[in-house]
Amino acid sequence: MSEVPRPVVLEGFIPLENARLFYRDVGQGQPVVVLHGGPDFDHTYLLPDTDRLARSYRLIYYDQRGRGRSAAGVRPEDVSLRSDVEDLESLRAHFRLESVALLGHSWGGLLAMEYALRHPQRVSHLILVNTAPASHGDYLLFRRELPGKRTATDLEKLGSRPADPRYQDGDPDVVAEYYRSHFRAALRQPEHLERLVQSLRSSFTREGVLKARAIEERLMEDTWLSGTYDLLPRLEHLRVPTLLIHGEHDFIPLQCAARVAEAIPGARLTVLRGCGHFAYMEAPEEFRRAIADFFAADDF
């Protein structure tokens, strides 16, 4: 039996004003733009798991402005929610795609919703995986419930870490240990936690960590930290086929995803059992099947 050939991977940069966006293009078929989370990460933590979808779809990953390989020459003060949305539109135009499916993980889900609300005619499908809260109120719910999902040891480590000069200085090893404690409550299996931490650590540099951290602060001010931030009323007017995939044990409360699903007309919510915040890694077959069924049954 012959092996299935591995999809060809194309990489490059899209020149923009004051930035270059790194992209990774793999597979063929329905174009799907993949939006990473964080918002202080880059796309590499999603690999190689999400590449399984490249057997059926054309996946276009990219590092958001100021993060990963899109960091060169970018100042944190030049990054905002608006610039992130505009960059996504520039990427779509660069690839000359009339419309695309957006697959956003965590923070990437929020960015996908923001883009779809501004450019609904450019979005064929929305896939929101373990999506971040869509309102200030749901963000507060997340923060209230999170301590109860953590061990006393992790709470102590997370409480003391910000005062550690090495953490403040962006030491990659110390930052990786911070995320080990942060994400322990987000994954059900220890081996998945180790894979995630190693993946994140492989792309950390001191300069990159500090820049991405500053960008994250700016994006949080644009969204969750604003008492008036609330996408839910606007989502009620969105007419884009939407699938939400959420883990039964996600540290982001299921209510947050359910409210998005209730707001978007016709949206579907799939809850994966025994799964946390990284559905593509923790339940790869169920994740792939949910997406395949979504595209196959699109009767919007």
C-alpha positions in Angstrom: 0.0 0.0 0.0 1.6 3.3 -1.1 1.9 6.1 1.4 -0.1 9.3 1.1 2.2 12.0 -0.1 2.8 14.8 2.5 1.4 18.2 1.4 3.8 20.7 0.1 4.5 23.6 2.5 5.0 27.1 1.1 6.3 29.9 3.4 6.9 33.5 2.8 6.2 37.1 4.0 3.5 39.6 3.1 4.9 43.2 3.1 2.7 45.7 5.0 3.2 49.2 6.3 5.7 48.9 9.2 5.5 45.1 9.2 5.9 41.8 7.3 3.5 39.0 8.0 5.0 35.5 8.0 2.7 32.9 6.4 2.6 29.1 6.0 0.5 27.7 3.2 -0.2 24.0 3.1 -2.7 21.6 1.5 -5.4 22.2 -1.1 -9.1 22.6 -1.3 -11.4 24.9 0.6 -9.1 27.8 1.9 -9.0 28.0 5.7 -7.1 30.8 7.4 -5.9 29.7 10.8 -5.7 32.3 13.6 -3.5 31.4 16.5 -4.2 32.2 20.1 -2.3 34.0 22.9 -2.6 36.8 21.9 1.1 36.6 22.7 1.9 33.4 20.9 2.6 32.6 17.2 1.2 29.8 15.0 3.8 27.1 15.8 2.0 25.7 18.9 -0.8 24.5 16.6 1.6 22.2 14.7 1.8 19.5 13.7 -1.7 18.6 14.9 -3.8 21.0 12.8 -1.8 20.0 9.7 -4.0 16.9 9.6 -6.6 19.1 8.1 -4.3 19.8 5.2 -5.4 16.4 3.6 -8.8 18.0 2.9 -8.3 21.8 3.1 -5.9 24.5 2.1 -4.6 25.9 5.4 -3.1 29.4 5.6 -1.4 30.0 8.9 0.2 33.3 9.8 1.9 35.0 12.7 0.0 38.0 13.8 1.8 41.3 13.7 4.6 41.7 16.3 4.6 38.0 17.2 6.7 35.0 16.0 8.3 35.6 12.6 6.1 38.7 12.1 7.9 40.5 14.9 10.8 42.2 13.0 10.5 46.0 12.9 7.2 46.1 14.8 6.7 48.3 17.8 4.1 47.2 20.4 2.5 50.6 20.2 1.7 50.1 16.5 -0.4 46.9 17.3 -4.1 47.1 18.1 -7.2 45.2 17.6 -7.9 47.4 14.5 -4.4 46.6 13.0 -4.9 42.9 13.6 -8.2 43.0 11.7 -6.7 45.0 8.9 -3.8 42.6 8.7 -6.2 39.7 8.2 -7.9 41.6 5.4 -4.5 42.3 3.8 -3.7 38.6 4.0 -6.9 37.7 2.3 -6.3 40.2 -0.4 -2.7 39.0 -0.9 -3.9 35.5 -1.7 -6.7 36.9 -3.9 -9.4 35.0 -2.1 -12.9 36.2 -2.6 -13.9 34.7 0.7 -12.3 32.4 3.3 -13.2 30.1 6.1 -11.6 31.3 9.4 -10.5 28.9 12.0 -9.6 30.7 15.2 -8.3 29.1 18.4 -8.8 30.8 21.7 -7.8 34.5 21.1 -7.9 33.6 17.5 -11.6 33.0 17.8 -12.2 36.5 19.1 -10.1 37.9 16.2 -12.2 35.8 13.8 -15.4 37.2 15.1 -14.1 40.8 15.0 -13.1 40.3 11.4 -16.4 38.6 10.4 -18.4 41.5 11.9 -16.4 44.0 9.8 -16.1 41.9 6.6 -19.0 39.4 6.6 -19.0 39.2 2.8 -15.4 38.0 2.9 -16.1 35.1 5.3 -17.5 31.8 4.0 -17.4 29.9 7.4 -16.4 30.6 11.0 -14.9 27.8 13.1 -14.3 28.9 16.7 -12.2 26.5 18.6 -12.0 26.9 22.4 -12.9 30.5 21.7 -12.0 33.3 24.1 -14.8 35.2 25.8 -16.7 37.6 23.5 -17.5 40.2 26.2 -16.1 41.9 29.2 -18.7 40.1 31.3 -17.8 36.7 30.1 -14.1 37.5 30.6 -14.9 38.3 34.3 -16.7 35.0 34.5 -13.6 33.2 33.2 -11.4 35.0 35.7 -13.7 34.3 38.6 -14.0 30.5 37.9 -10.3 30.0 37.0 -8.8 29.8 40.5 -11.2 27.0 41.4 -9.8 24.8 38.6 -6.2 25.1 39.7 -4.1 23.3 42.3 -2.8 25.2 45.4 0.7 24.7 44.1 0.0 26.2 40.7 -1.9 29.1 42.3 1.2 29.8 44.5 3.6 29.6 41.6 1.4 31.8 39.4 1.0 34.3 42.2 4.8 34.7 42.8 6.0 34.4 39.2 5.3 38.1 38.1 7.6 39.3 40.9 10.5 37.1 39.7 13.1 39.3 37.9 13.8 36.5 35.5 10.1 36.4 34.5 10.0 40.2 34.2 13.1 40.0 32.0 11.5 37.5 29.6 13.7 34.5 30.4 12.4 31.8 28.0 12.8 28.9 30.5 11.1 30.8 33.3 8.3 31.9 31.0 7.8 28.3 29.8 7.5 27.2 33.5 4.9 29.9 34.0 2.8 28.5 31.1 3.2 25.0 32.6 1.4 26.2 35.7 -1.0 28.4 33.7 -2.2 25.6 31.3 -2.2 22.7 33.7 -5.9 23.3 34.4 -6.5 23.6 30.6 -5.5 20.1 29.6 -6.7 16.7 30.8 -3.6 14.6 30.0 -0.1 15.4 31.4 1.6 14.3 28.1 -0.5 17.0 26.3 0.7 19.6 28.8 4.3 18.6 28.2 3.9 18.8 24.4 2.4 22.2 24.6 5.0 23.7 26.9 7.8 22.3 24.7 6.2 23.7 21.6 5.8 27.1 23.2 9.4 27.1 24.6 10.9 26.3 21.2 9.8 29.6 19.8 10.5 31.8 22.8 13.3 34.4 22.8 13.7 37.1 25.4 13.1 39.9 22.9 10.1 38.1 21.4 8.5 37.3 24.8 8.8 41.0 26.0 7.4 42.4 22.7 4.5 39.9 22.6 3.7 40.5 26.3 3.5 44.3 25.6 1.2 43.6 22.6 -1.0 41.3 24.7 -1.5 44.1 27.2 -2.6 46.5 24.4 -5.0 44.0 22.9 -6.5 43.3 26.3 -7.1 47.0 26.8 -8.9 47.0 23.4 -11.1 44.2 24.4 -11.8 42.4 27.7 -10.5 45.2 30.0 -13.0 47.7 28.6 -16.2 47.6 30.6 -18.3 48.2 27.5 -16.7 45.5 25.3 -19.5 43.1 24.1 -19.7 41.4 20.7 -22.8 39.4 21.5 -25.4 42.0 20.4 -23.6 42.5 17.1 -23.2 38.8 16.5 -27.0 38.5 16.4 -26.8 40.1 12.9 -24.1 37.9 11.5 -25.1 35.6 8.7 -22.1 33.4 8.4 -22.2 29.6 8.9 -20.5 29.0 12.3 -19.2 26.0 14.2 -18.0 26.3 17.8 -15.8 23.5 19.2 -15.3 23.6 22.9 -13.8 21.2 25.4 -15.9 19.7 28.2 -13.1 20.6 30.6 -11.9 23.8 29.0 -10.8 26.4 31.6 -12.8 28.9 29.6 -16.3 28.2 30.8 -18.7 26.5 28.4 -21.2 29.3 29.0 -18.9 31.7 27.1 -19.0 29.5 24.0 -22.7 28.8 24.5 -23.5 32.5 24.5 -21.7 33.0 21.2 -23.6 30.0 19.7 -26.9 31.5 20.9 -26.1 34.9 19.5 -25.0 33.8 15.9 -28.1 32.6 13.9 -27.8 29.0 13.1 -24.5 28.5 14.9 -23.6 24.9 16.0 -21.9 24.1 19.3 -20.0 20.8 19.5 -18.7 19.9 23.0 -15.9 17.4 23.0 -15.9 15.1 26.0 -12.8 14.5 28.1 -11.2 17.5 26.4 -9.8 20.8 27.6 -8.6 24.0 25.9 -6.6 22.4 23.1 -9.2 20.3 21.2 -7.1 19.9 18.1 -4.4 18.2 20.2 -6.5 16.4 22.8 -9.2 14.9 20.5 -7.8 15.1 17.0 -10.2 12.6 15.3 -13.3 14.2 16.9 -12.0 17.6 16.0 -11.4 16.7 12.4 -14.8 14.9 12.1 -16.6 17.9 13.5 -15.1 20.2 10.9 -15.7 17.7 8.1 -19.3 17.3 9.1 -19.7 21.1 9.3 -18.5 21.7 5.8 -20.4 18.7 4.4 -23.8 19.7 6.0 -23.5 23.5 5.2 -27.1 24.3 4.4 -27.0 27.9 5.5 
